[in-house]
Amino acid sequence: MLSSLAGRHVVVLGAAGFLGSHLCSRLLGVGARVTAIDNFITGDADNLAALMGDERFALVKYDVTDYLHVAGQVDDVLHFASPASPADYLRWPIQTLKVGSLGTHKALGLARAKSARFLLASTSEVYGDPLVNPQPESYWGNVNPIGPRGVYDEAKRFAEALTLAYHRQHDLDVRISRTFNTYGPYMRVLDGRAVPAFFAAALRDRPLPVYGDGSQTRSLCYVDDQIEGLLRLLVSDYVGPVNIGNPEEVTILELAEAIQDAVGNHPGVAFHPSPTDDPKVRRPDTTLAEEVLGWKASVDLTDGLSRTVDWFRQQLAGR
């Protein structure tokens, strides 16, 4: 299904991040040419080191909230530029809002100038602290626009609105994904989200930090499944939005236990106050993705964590 990407010039914004780096690798693997753009606020050039010798790959350090130009033909623009973890967007709230607004505007402008297909990486955070579980694409969400998490939630909600405005007014060919929690190799140890925090603690024989009482739920998708779903959306004819995630829902305490099992070490957990507006539930309704993309996640949590543990071992060994 992805063979149609062979020979296309794909511009990936936020390319040195967790998902962006996996996308670049997969795109090269199916025969595309990739221009990778990142300002390295949260991205890491080391994530792309293995690709640097490929003549079809180019890496550019640039802030996509500035004027955005890429020479020559561009077939696809994939907008993954943004801080994505609470620790990051609480540290850089204005930058997060700017990349969701100005950055999306510049990215859409590039796609329009090149008559390129555009994919916006939106997020399950547009659902906020949902009152509906699981969350279908038709759900409008329950977001606190002035809370500390609102800088990310509202940036992505605005980005979706702007993307569809370009589609309606300029007939731009667009796609919108709503990515749910994803994990796997190339996550940063200090990412701030549960999976890296739990792996780091278990590998250091320290109690795993659980915020709140641990009864809140998350649905975690292994990165290979996520990338497959995103690229299937890109080559489909469906505008979106489409939920891309694994509907296997677990509590944070269950996740902590599963990661301790994967590590083979059980130092227990330590409870901390719950962050403001922390979602109590999070689970994608993936019916639409199954219907229009022929896609559903295939890697269960136990398998995915076992594929991930060595990455964190290697990262911590160097510290």
C-alpha positions, 0 to 999 in steps of 0.5 A: 500500500505504501509503494506509491511513496517511492520516488516522492519528495517528502518534507518532514517537519519535526523530523528529529523527534521520536515520531519524526525520526521513525517516519524518516526511516520508514519513508526512505525504506519505501523509496521516498526522498526525504528533507528533514527539518527540525530546530532541535528544541526537543528533537535530537540529530542523533535519532537521524544519524543512521540516515545521514549517509543516504543520498536521498536524505537531507537534514536542515536545522530550521524553525518552522515558525519562520518563513518556510521554503524548500527548493524544487518539487515537493510532493508531501509535507508532514507536520510533526513539529511541536513539543509533545510531552507535558514536561516539554510544552509546560517548559516552552508554552509560547513556542508550543502555541507558535508552532501549532499556529504560525508553524502550521500556517507556514507548513500549509503555505509550503504545501499550497505553493508546491501543490503538495499533499499535507498531513497534520500530526494532531493528537488525542489531546484535542479530546482533553479530559474526555467525558466519552470513552472510548473517544471517536473522531466525532467527539468534540472534547472537554478541554480547559483552554486556559489551563497549563495543558491548554497550550498544547491542546488548543494549539493542535485544535487550532492547527486542525481548524486551519488545516481544514480551512486551507482544504475548503478555501484553497482545495489543498489535499490534506490529512489529519491524524489524531495520534494517541500515546505512542512508545518505543525506541528513540524516546528520550529518557527525560521525555517526562511521560510515563513510559520513559519515566517508568523505564528509567526508574525501574532500570535504576532500581528506584520507585516508579513515579505515579501521579495521582492514584494510578487509576487513570487510564492510557492506551499505548501504541507501539511506534511501528504500528503508529508509523504504519497507520500514519503512512496509510492515512497519508496515501489514502483518500481520507481527509480526516481526522482519524484516530491512530492508536491502540485501543488496549486500555490500561491503568497507570498502575498496570502500566507500571507493573508491566514495565517492571516485568519487562525490566525484570526488576520491581522497586514498586511505585511512589505516588505524587500529586496529580497534574492539573487537568490530567485526563482520567481516561484515554482510549481511541475508537479506531473503527474509522481507521480500520474501515478507511485505512485497513489498519489496526494496531497489532503489537500488544503492550507486553510485546511492545515493552519487550522491544523497547527495554533495550533502548532505555538500557543503552541510553542509561548505560551512557549516563 
